[in-house]
């Protein structure tokens, strides 16, 4: 299992929207099994042939994003570039 983190200019909600588009059924095909949205912190979990857990905390005008996954590094790098 690998852990990644990044500061993003996107809001926590926008990070989750990007995650659903990238990892979800219309992206890598994982199923969204959990999603929680709050004003300062949001998280989502995808499962399928692999898993991705994403936590986005409000930080300044953007967010701090943490990912935990078993996906390969290139797929995660591609997502982190988008956010």
N, C-alpha and C positions, 0 to 999 in steps of 0.2 A: 504494500500500500504506500502510495506517495502523497506527500503534502506539498501544497503550493500556496503562495500568498502574493497579493498585488494590491497596490493602492490604485484606485480608479477615479476618474472624474465623474463617473455615472452615479446616480442615486442608488440606494439599495434596491428600490423597486425596479429600476431600469436594468440592474445587474441580473435580477431574477428573470425578467422578461427575456434578456439575451440568453440566459442559461436554458430556458424552456425552448427557445428557438433553436439553439445549437445542439443540446443534448436530447431533447424530447423526440416524440414520434416523427416529426417532420425534419429532424436533424439526424442525429446518430441512432435514433430509434429506441432510446431508453424510455421507460415509463416513469412519469412523475408520481412518486408514492407519498410524498409529504411536502407541504409548502406552508410557511408561516410568514406573514407580513406584519410588521410593527413599524412605528415611525422611525426608530433608530436602529433596528436590526431586523434582518430577514434571512430566511434559510429555505433550502429546498433539497430534496433527496431524490435521485433517480436510480432506478434499478432495472436490470435486464440481463443481458449477457455479461454485464459489468456493473459497476456502481459509481456514482458521483455524489458527494455531499458538498454543498456550497453554503457558506455563511458570509453575509455582507453586513458590515457594521457602518453606521454613519460616521464619517470622518471629515470634518470641515465641510466643504461644498460637495464632496464626493463620498467615497466609501472605501473601506478596507475589506478586501475579499480573501477568504480562505477556502481552499478546496482540498478534499481528501478523495482519492480515487485509485482505481486499479487500471484505468485506461493508460494507453501509451503516451509518452511525453509529447509527441507531435500533436496529438489531438488536443491536449491541454494547452500547449503553446498557442495553437490556433485560436482557442477560445480566449485566452488571456490577452492576445493581441486585439481582439474585437472589443474588449471592455476597457 
